[in-house]
Every structure is written in structure tokens, then in C-alpha cells.
């Protein structure tokens, strides 16, 4: 039955996203420790995890589209939920909610990682400026564009 296939794919996606969260946490730790070798290694692992998720997502999208056409509804999980009876509706609702929660966590981790990288880049730029003998300040007082970390606008 297609609903069982959809539930199976969503469960697999949920597991892969949970694994991606672990990978992103390691990536964050490597960036925090300035461990470039660790970052390189984890980027390879992250790419593989994202590729696996992309494959599952394509399968889910195709299955959802075909199943929705049969049911005469929108090709979304929520559209299928409207036409699905219990116990599948209950299972599908729980899985979709958990998957949404996990994807939100991935989004927050990515935002944090982006901010860490931006900070590291500011730090690097400041060191380069110091090595070049340029005046380095932490604010706008000397016509230097200050970073968001030190200028009070953060």
C-alpha cells in the first residue's frame, strides 16, 4: 500500500535528518576548536548524508505526487492526511511533525554555524590587518568597518 511506503520513506528521512544533526554538531565543534582537518573530514560525511537525504526526498516527492493523484488531493503530506483514515493518519501526523521539528533544528544549527564562520572570518581579517600594520579597532571610530561581534549592534 502506498501510505505504508510513504510512512516508511518519512521514517527513513527522519533517521537521516537526526544523523545530519549529529554531523552538524560535530562540524560546529570542529569550527569552534579551529580544527581544519576535522572540518574537512566532517564536510565529506555531511555531503554524503545530504546526498542520501536528497535521494529519499526525491523518492518521497514522486510517491507523494502519485499517491495524491490517486486520492484526488494536493501532492503534499497534509493533502494526503486529509484523505487518510486512522491508524495511518495518526502515524503520518506524528512522523511529519517530528520530521518538521528535526528540520527546524537543522536550520538553527546551520544559522549558528554560519555565524561562527563569519566571526572566524572577521577574526582572520583583523589578524591580517594587524600583520600588515593597519590600525585595528573594534568600532567605527577610526573609519574601519567593524564586525557585528564587537560594535554593540549585535
Backbone as JSON Lines, residues from 0, in Angstrom:
{"i":0,"aa":"X","n":[0.84,-1.19,0.0],"ca":[0.0,0.0,0.0],"c":[0.88,1.25,0.0]}
{"i":1,"aa":"X","n":[0.49,2.26,-0.73],"ca":[1.32,3.46,-0.89],"c":[1.47,4.25,0.41]}
{"i":2,"aa":"X","n":[0.47,4.25,1.24],"ca":[0.58,5.0,2.5],"c":[1.67,4.41,3.38]}
{"i":3,"aa":"X","n":[1.78,3.08,3.37],"ca":[2.83,2.43,4.15],"c":[4.21,2.74,3.58]}
{"i":4,"aa":"X","n":[4.3,2.83,2.24],"ca":[5.57,3.21,1.6],"c":[5.94,4.64,1.99]}
{"i":5,"aa":"X","n":[4.95,5.52,1.99],"ca":[5.19,6.91,2.36],"c":[5.66,7.01,3.81]}
{"i":6,"aa":"X","n":[5.01,6.28,4.69],"ca":[5.4,6.27,6.1],"c":[6.82,5.74,6.24]}
{"i":7,"aa":"X","n":[7.15,4.7,5.48],"ca":[8.5,4.12,5.53],"c":[9.55,5.13,5.07]}
{"i":8,"aa":"X","n":[9.28,5.81,3.97],"ca":[10.23,6.81,3.46],"c":[10.39,7.96,4.46]}
{"i":9,"aa":"X","n":[9.28,8.42,5.02],"ca":[9.36,9.51,6.01],"c":[10.15,9.09,7.24]}
{"i":10,"aa":"X","n":[9.97,7.84,7.66],"ca":[10.75,7.34,8.8],"c":[12.25,7.31,8.46]}
{"i":11,"aa":"X","n":[12.57,6.89,7.25],"ca":[13.98,6.88,6.83],"c":[14.53,8.3,6.77]}
{"i":12,"aa":"X","n":[13.73,9.23,6.25],"ca":[14.16,10.63,6.21],"c":[14.39,11.15,7.62]}
{"i":13,"aa":"X","n":[13.49,10.8,8.52],"ca":[13.61,11.24,9.91],"c":[14.93,10.75,10.51]}
{"i":14,"aa":"X","n":[15.28,9.49,10.27],"ca":[16.53,8.94,10.78],"c":[17.74,9.65,10.17]}
{"i":15,"aa":"X","n":[17.67,9.92,8.87],"ca":[18.79,10.58,8.19],"c":[18.95,12.02,8.67]}
{"i":16,"aa":"X","n":[17.84,12.71,8.92],"ca":[17.92,14.08,9.41],"c":[18.49,14.09,10.83]}
{"i":17,"aa":"X","n":[18.08,13.13,11.66],"ca":[18.64,13.03,13.01],"c":[20.15,12.79,12.94]}
{"i":18,"aa":"X","n":[20.58,11.98,11.99],"ca":[22.01,11.74,11.8],"c":[22.71,13.02,11.32]}
{"i":19,"aa":"X","n":[22.05,13.77,10.43],"ca":[22.62,15.03,9.96],"c":[22.81,16.01,11.11]}
{"i":20,"aa":"X","n":[21.9,16.01,12.05],"ca":[22.02,16.88,13.22],"c":[23.29,16.54,14.0]}
{"i":21,"aa":"X","n":[23.56,15.26,14.18],"ca":[24.79,14.85,14.87],"c":[26.02,15.33,14.11]}
{"i":22,"aa":"X","n":[25.97,15.21,12.78],"ca":[27.08,15.65,11.94],"c":[27.29,17.16,12.08]}
{"i":23,"aa":"X","n":[26.19,17.91,12.04],"ca":[26.3,19.37,12.15],"c":[26.83,19.79,13.51]}
{"i":24,"aa":"X","n":[26.48,19.07,14.54],"ca":[27.02,19.39,15.88],"c":[28.53,19.15,15.92]}
{"i":25,"aa":"X","n":[28.98,18.07,15.28],"ca":[30.42,17.82,15.21],"c":[31.12,18.91,14.41]}
{"i":26,"aa":"X","n":[30.49,19.29,13.31],"ca":[31.04,20.36,12.47],"c":[31.18,21.65,13.29]}
{"i":27,"aa":"X","n":[30.15,21.97,14.05],"ca":[30.19,23.16,14.9],"c":[31.34,23.07,15.9]}
{"i":28,"aa":"X","n":[31.52,21.89,16.48],"ca":[32.61,21.69,17.45],"c":[33.98,21.86,16.79]}
{"i":29,"aa":"X","n":[34.14,21.3,15.58],"ca":[35.41,21.44,14.88],"c":[35.7,22.91,14.55]}
{"i":30,"aa":"X","n":[34.68,23.64,14.14],"ca":[34.87,25.06,13.83],"c":[35.25,25.81,15.09]}
{"i":31,"aa":"X","n":[34.57,25.5,16.18],"ca":[34.86,26.16,17.46],"c":[36.3,25.91,17.9]}
{"i":32,"aa":"X","n":[36.79,24.69,17.65],"ca":[38.15,24.33,18.05],"c":[39.19,24.75,17.01]}
{"i":33,"aa":"X","n":[38.72,25.31,15.9],"ca":[39.6,25.7,14.78],"c":[40.36,24.49,14.23]}
{"i":34,"aa":"X","n":[39.69,23.35,14.2],"ca":[40.26,22.09,13.71],"c":[39.93,21.94,12.22]}
{"i":35,"aa":"X","n":[40.81,22.46,11.36],"ca":[40.54,22.44,9.93],"c":[40.51,21.02,9.35]}
{"i":36,"aa":"X","n":[41.35,20.14,9.87],"ca":[41.32,18.76,9.39],"c":[39.99,18.09,9.75]}
{"i":37,"aa":"X","n":[39.51,18.35,10.95],"ca":[38.22,17.81,11.36],"c":[37.08,18.36,10.51]}
{"i":38,"aa":"X","n":[37.17,19.66,10.18],"ca":[36.14,20.27,9.33],"c":[36.14,19.62,7.95]}
{"i":39,"aa":"X","n":[37.33,19.42,7.39],"ca":[37.42,18.78,6.07],"c":[36.78,17.4,6.09]}
{"i":40,"aa":"X","n":[37.1,16.61,7.11],"ca":[36.55,15.26,7.21],"c":[35.04,15.28,7.37]}
{"i":41,"aa":"X","n":[34.54,16.17,8.22],"ca":[33.1,16.19,8.51],"c":[32.33,16.72,7.3]}
{"i":42,"aa":"X","n":[32.95,17.59,6.49],"ca":[32.28,18.07,5.29],"c":[32.02,16.93,4.31]}
{"i":43,"aa":"X","n":[32.94,15.98,4.23],"ca":[32.74,14.82,3.37],"c":[31.59,13.97,3.89]}
{"i":44,"aa":"X","n":[31.54,13.76,5.19],"ca":[30.47,12.99,5.81],"c":[29.13,13.72,5.63]}
{"i":45,"aa":"X","n":[29.16,15.03,5.8],"ca":[27.94,15.83,5.65],"c":[27.41,15.75,4.22]}
{"i":46,"aa":"X","n":[28.3,15.83,3.24],"ca":[27.86,15.74,1.84],"c":[27.19,14.41,1.56]}
{"i":47,"aa":"X","n":[27.76,13.34,2.08],"ca":[27.17,12.01,1.88],"c":[25.78,11.94,2.51]}
{"i":48,"aa":"X","n":[25.65,12.48,3.71],"ca":[24.35,12.48,4.4],"c":[23.32,13.3,3.63]}
{"i":49,"aa":"X","n":[23.74,14.45,3.11],"ca":[22.82,15.29,2.34],"c":[22.43,14.6,1.03]}
{"i":50,"aa":"X","n":[23.38,13.91,0.4],"ca":[23.07,13.17,-0.83],"c":[22.04,12.07,-0.55]}
{"i":51,"aa":"X","n":[22.2,11.36,0.55],"ca":[21.24,10.31,0.92],"c":[19.86,10.92,1.18]}
{"i":52,"aa":"X","n":[19.83,12.05,1.85],"ca":[18.55,12.73,2.11],"c":[17.91,13.21,0.82]}
{"i":53,"aa":"X","n":[18.71,13.72,-0.09],"ca":[18.19,14.19,-1.38],"c":[17.55,13.03,-2.15]}
{"i":54,"aa":"X","n":[18.19,11.88,-2.14],"ca":[17.65,10.7,-2.8],"c":[16.31,10.3,-2.18]}
{"i":55,"aa":"X","n":[16.25,10.26,-0.85],"ca":[14.99,9.92,-0.17],"c":[13.91,10.96,-0.46]}
{"i":56,"aa":"X","n":[14.3,12.22,-0.49],"ca":[13.33,13.28,-0.74],"c":[12.73,13.17,-2.14]}
{"i":57,"aa":"X","n":[13.57,12.85,-3.12],"ca":[13.07,12.65,-4.48],"c":[12.08,11.49,-4.54]}
{"i":58,"aa":"X","n":[12.43,10.39,-3.86],"ca":[11.52,9.24,-3.82],"c":[10.21,9.61,-3.14]}
{"i":59,"aa":"X","n":[10.3,10.35,-2.04],"ca":[9.09,10.75,-1.32],"c":[8.23,11.66,-2.17]}
{"i":60,"aa":"X","n":[8.87,12.61,-2.86],"ca":[8.12,13.54,-3.69],"c":[7.38,12.81,-4.81]}
{"i":61,"aa":"X","n":[8.04,11.86,-5.44],"ca":[7.41,11.09,-6.51],"c":[6.25,10.24,-5.98]}
{"i":62,"aa":"X","n":[6.49,9.57,-4.87],"ca":[5.44,8.75,-4.27],"c":[4.26,9.62,-3.81]}
{"i":63,"aa":"X","n":[4.57,10.76,-3.21],"ca":[3.52,11.67,-2.75],"c":[2.7,12.18,-3.92]}
{"i":64,"aa":"X","n":[3.37,12.53,-5.01],"ca":[2.67,13.02,-6.19],"c":[1.72,11.95,-6.74]}
{"i":65,"aa":"X","n":[2.22,10.74,-6.93],"ca":[1.4,9.65,-7.48],"c":[0.24,9.3,-6.55]}
{"i":66,"aa":"X","n":[0.53,9.24,-5.28],"ca":[-0.49,8.88,-4.29],"c":[-1.56,9.97,-4.21]}
{"i":67,"aa":"X","n":[-1.14,11.22,-4.25],"ca":[-2.08,12.34,-4.2],"c":[-2.99,12.34,-5.42]}
{"i":68,"aa":"X","n":[-2.44,12.01,-6.59],"ca":[-3.26,11.92,-7.8],"c":[-4.34,10.86,-7.64]}
{"i":69,"aa":"X","n":[-3.98,9.72,-7.08],"ca":[-4.96,8.65,-6.86],"c":[-6.05,9.09,-5.89]}
{"i":70,"aa":"X","n":[-5.66,9.85,-4.87],"ca":[-6.63,10.3,-3.86],"c":[-7.39,11.55,-4.31]}
{"i":71,"aa":"X","n":[-6.9,12.21,-5.33],"ca":[-7.54,13.44,-5.79],"c":[-7.32,14.6,-4.84]}
{"i":72,"aa":"X","n":[-6.08,14.74,-4.37],"ca":[-5.75,15.8,-3.42],"c":[-4.43,16.45,-3.8]}
{"i":73,"aa":"X","n":[-4.05,17.46,-3.05],"ca":[-2.78,18.15,-3.28],"c":[-1.61,17.2,-3.01]}
{"i":74,"aa":"X","n":[-0.52,17.33,-3.77],"ca":[0.63,16.44,-3.58],"c":[1.51,16.85,-2.41]}
{"i":75,"aa":"X","n":[0.9,16.92,-1.25],"ca":[1.62,17.25,-0.02],"c":[1.23,16.24,1.04]}
{"i":76,"aa":"X","n":[2.05,16.16,2.07],"ca":[1.73,15.26,3.17],"c":[0.41,15.7,3.82]}
{"i":77,"aa":"X","n":[0.22,17.0,3.98],"ca":[-1.02,17.48,4.6],"c":[-2.23,17.18,3.71]}
{"i":78,"aa":"X","n":[-2.05,17.28,2.39],"ca":[-3.14,16.93,1.49],"c":[-3.51,15.47,1.6]}
{"i":79,"aa":"X","n":[-2.51,14.63,1.69],"ca":[-2.75,13.18,1.84],"c":[-3.37,12.89,3.19]}
{"i":80,"aa":"X","n":[-2.95,13.62,4.22],"ca":[-3.52,13.42,5.56],"c":[-5.04,13.62,5.57]}
{"i":81,"aa":"X","n":[-5.5,14.6,4.8],"ca":[-6.94,14.88,4.76],"c":[-7.74,13.69,4.24]}
{"i":82,"aa":"X","n":[-7.12,12.9,3.37],"ca":[-7.82,11.78,2.74],"c":[-7.49,10.43,3.37]}
{"i":83,"aa":"X","n":[-6.7,10.43,4.43],"ca":[-6.23,9.19,5.04],"c":[-6.99,8.91,6.32]}
{"i":84,"aa":"X","n":[-7.28,7.66,6.53],"ca":[-8.0,7.22,7.73],"c":[-7.01,6.75,8.79]}
{"i":85,"aa":"X","n":[-7.49,6.71,10.04],"ca":[-6.68,6.15,11.12],"c":[-6.53,4.65,10.9]}
{"i":86,"aa":"X","n":[-5.48,4.03,11.33],"ca":[-4.36,4.49,12.14],"c":[-3.26,5.18,11.32]}
{"i":87,"aa":"X","n":[-3.36,5.11,9.98],"ca":[-2.31,5.71,9.16],"c":[-2.24,7.22,9.33]}
{"i":88,"aa":"X","n":[-3.38,7.86,9.48],"ca":[-3.4,9.32,9.65],"c":[-2.61,9.7,10.9]}
{"i":89,"aa":"X","n":[-2.85,8.98,11.98],"ca":[-2.15,9.24,13.23],"c":[-0.64,9.07,13.07]}
{"i":90,"aa":"X","n":[-0.24,7.94,12.48],"ca":[1.19,7.66,12.28],"c":[1.84,8.71,11.39]}
{"i":91,"aa":"X","n":[1.17,9.04,10.31],"ca":[1.7,10.01,9.36],"c":[1.82,11.39,10.0]}
{"i":92,"aa":"X","n":[0.84,11.75,10.81],"ca":[0.87,13.05,11.5],"c":[2.06,13.13,12.45]}
{"i":93,"aa":"X","n":[2.27,12.08,13.24],"ca":[3.39,12.07,14.18],"c":[4.74,12.14,13.48]}
{"i":94,"aa":"X","n":[4.88,11.37,12.41],"ca":[6.15,11.35,11.69],"c":[6.41,12.71,11.04]}
{"i":95,"aa":"X","n":[5.39,13.28,10.41],"ca":[5.55,14.57,9.76],"c":[5.9,15.66,10.79]}
{"i":96,"aa":"X","n":[5.27,15.62,11.94],"ca":[5.56,16.62,12.98],"c":[6.99,16.48,13.48]}
{"i":97,"aa":"X","n":[7.42,15.27,13.72],"ca":[8.79,15.04,14.21],"c":[9.82,15.44,13.16]}
{"i":98,"aa":"X","n":[9.53,15.11,11.9],"ca":[10.44,15.47,10.83],"c":[10.55,16.99,10.71]}
{"i":99,"aa":"X","n":[9.44,17.69,10.83],"ca":[9.45,19.15,10.8],"c":[10.29,19.71,11.94]}
{"i":100,"aa":"X","n":[10.13,19.13,13.11],"ca":[10.91,19.56,14.28],"c":[12.41,19.37,14.04]}
{"i":101,"aa":"X","n":[12.78,18.22,13.49],"ca":[14.19,17.94,13.22],"c":[14.74,18.89,12.15]}
{"i":102,"aa":"X","n":[13.95,19.17,11.12],"ca":[14.4,20.07,10.08],"c":[14.58,21.5,10.61]}
{"i":103,"aa":"X","n":[13.75,21.9,11.54],"ca":[13.92,23.2,12.19],"c":[15.23,23.24,12.97]}
{"i":104,"aa":"X","n":[15.57,22.13,13.62],"ca":[16.84,22.07,14.36],"c":[18.02,22.16,13.4]}
{"i":105,"aa":"X","n":[17.92,21.5,12.24],"ca":[18.98,21.59,11.22],"c":[19.15,23.05,10.8]}
{"i":106,"aa":"X","n":[18.04,23.72,10.58],"ca":[18.09,25.12,10.17],"c":[18.78,25.98,11.22]}
{"i":107,"aa":"X","n":[18.44,25.79,12.48],"ca":[19.07,26.57,13.56],"c":[20.56,26.27,13.68]}
{"i":108,"aa":"X","n":[20.93,25.01,13.54],"ca":[22.35,24.65,13.59],"c":[23.1,25.31,12.44]}
{"i":109,"aa":"X","n":[22.52,25.29,11.25],"ca":[23.17,25.91,10.1],"c":[23.34,27.41,10.29]}
{"i":110,"aa":"X","n":[22.35,28.07,10.86],"ca":[22.46,29.5,11.14],"c":[23.6,29.76,12.13]}
{"i":111,"aa":"X","n":[23.67,28.96,13.17],"ca":[24.74,29.1,14.16],"c":[26.11,28.88,13.54]}
{"i":112,"aa":"X","n":[26.22,27.88,12.69],"ca":[27.49,27.58,12.03],"c":[27.89,28.74,11.11]}
{"i":113,"aa":"X","n":[26.92,29.28,10.37],"ca":[27.21,30.43,9.51],"c":[27.73,31.61,10.32]}
{"i":114,"aa":"X","n":[27.13,31.85,11.47],"ca":[27.58,32.94,12.32],"c":[28.99,32.69,12.86]}
{"i":115,"aa":"X","n":[29.27,31.44,13.22],"ca":[30.61,31.11,13.69],"c":[31.65,31.34,12.59]}
{"i":116,"aa":"X","n":[31.32,30.94,11.38],"ca":[32.25,31.13,10.26],"c":[32.46,32.61,10.0]}
{"i":117,"aa":"X","n":[31.39,33.38,10.04],"ca":[31.51,34.83,9.83],"c":[32.41,35.44,10.91]}
{"i":118,"aa":"X","n":[32.25,35.0,12.14],"ca":[33.1,35.5,13.23],"c":[34.55,35.13,12.98]}
{"i":119,"aa":"X","n":[34.78,33.88,12.58],"ca":[36.17,33.45,12.31],"c":[36.78,34.26,11.17]}
{"i":120,"aa":"X","n":[35.97,34.59,10.17],"ca":[36.47,35.4,9.06],"c":[36.82,36.81,9.54]}
{"i":121,"aa":"X","n":[35.98,37.38,10.4],"ca":[36.29,38.7,10.97],"c":[37.59,38.63,11.77]}
{"i":122,"aa":"X","n":[37.72,37.58,12.54],"ca":[38.92,37.39,13.35],"c":[40.15,37.29,12.45]}
{"i":123,"aa":"X","n":[40.04,36.52,11.39],"ca":[41.14,36.36,10.44],"c":[41.49,37.69,9.78]}
{"i":124,"aa":"X","n":[40.47,38.43,9.33],"ca":[40.72,39.74,8.72],"c":[41.43,40.68,9.68]}
{"i":125,"aa":"X","n":[41.05,40.66,10.93],"ca":[41.67,41.52,11.92],"c":[43.15,41.15,12.11]}
{"i":126,"aa":"X","n":[43.45,39.87,12.16],"ca":[44.84,39.42,12.31],"c":[45.65,39.84,11.09]}
{"i":127,"aa":"X","n":[45.09,39.67,9.9],"ca":[45.79,40.08,8.67],"c":[46.06,41.58,8.7]}
{"i":128,"aa":"X","n":[45.06,42.37,9.11],"ca":[45.25,43.81,9.2],"c":[46.35,44.15,10.19]}
{"i":129,"aa":"X","n":[46.39,43.46,11.32],"ca":[47.44,43.71,12.31],"c":[48.81,43.36,11.75]}
{"i":130,"aa":"X","n":[48.9,42.26,11.02],"ca":[50.17,41.86,10.42],"c":[50.64,42.85,9.36]}
{"i":131,"aa":"X","n":[49.69,43.47,8.69],"ca":[50.03,44.47,7.66],"c":[50.33,45.84,8.27]}
{"i":132,"aa":"X","n":[50.14,45.96,9.58],"ca":[50.43,47.21,10.25],"c":[49.29,48.2,10.21]}
{"i":133,"aa":"X","n":[48.12,47.75,9.83],"ca":[46.98,48.65,9.82],"c":[46.42,48.77,11.22]}
{"i":134,"aa":"X","n":[45.82,49.92,11.48],"ca":[45.19,50.15,12.77],"c":[43.95,49.27,12.84]}
{"i":135,"aa":"X","n":[43.82,48.5,13.89],"ca":[42.66,47.63,14.08],"c":[41.9,48.08,15.3]}
{"i":136,"aa":"X","n":[40.64,48.41,15.1],"ca":[39.79,48.8,16.22],"c":[38.55,47.93,16.22]}
{"i":137,"aa":"X","n":[37.82,48.01,17.31],"ca":[36.62,47.2,17.43],"c":[35.35,48.02,17.22]}
{"i":138,"aa":"X","n":[35.5,49.21,16.67],"ca":[34.31,50.03,16.44],"c":[34.52,50.89,15.2]}
{"i":139,"aa":"X","n":[33.58,51.79,14.95],"ca":[33.65,52.63,13.76],"c":[34.47,53.9,13.96]}
{"i":140,"aa":"X","n":[35.12,54.07,15.09],"ca":[35.74,55.35,15.42],"c":[36.93,55.7,14.52]}
{"i":141,"aa":"X","n":[37.58,54.77,13.89],"ca":[38.75,55.05,13.07],"c":[38.5,54.72,11.59]}
{"i":142,"aa":"X","n":[37.23,54.89,11.17],"ca":[36.84,54.65,9.78],"c":[37.07,53.21,9.34]}
{"i":143,"aa":"X","n":[37.08,52.32,10.24],"ca":[37.18,50.9,9.93],"c":[35.8,50.3,10.1]}
{"i":144,"aa":"X","n":[35.37,49.52,9.14],"ca":[34.07,48.87,9.25],"c":[34.21,47.77,10.29]}
{"i":145,"aa":"X","n":[33.53,47.95,11.39],"ca":[33.63,46.99,12.49],"c":[32.73,45.8,12.23]}
{"i":146,"aa":"X","n":[33.09,44.68,12.79],"ca":[32.26,43.49,12.69],"c":[31.08,43.55,13.64]}
{"i":147,"aa":"X","n":[30.14,42.7,13.42],"ca":[28.92,42.71,14.24],"c":[29.19,42.19,15.64]}
{"i":148,"aa":"X","n":[30.29,41.52,15.85],"ca":[30.56,40.93,17.16],"c":[30.93,41.99,18.18]}
{"i":149,"aa":"X","n":[31.73,43.0,17.77],"ca":[32.3,43.91,18.75],"c":[31.72,45.32,18.74]}
{"i":150,"aa":"X","n":[30.82,45.65,17.86],"ca":[30.45,47.04,17.73],"c":[29.16,47.42,18.46]}
{"i":151,"aa":"X","n":[28.6,46.55,19.24],"ca":[27.42,46.88,20.01],"c":[26.13,46.76,19.24]}
{"i":152,"aa":"X","n":[26.19,46.45,17.95],"ca":[24.96,46.28,17.16],"c":[24.51,44.83,17.13]}
{"i":153,"aa":"X","n":[25.24,43.94,17.74],"ca":[24.91,42.52,17.69],"c":[23.69,42.22,18.53]}
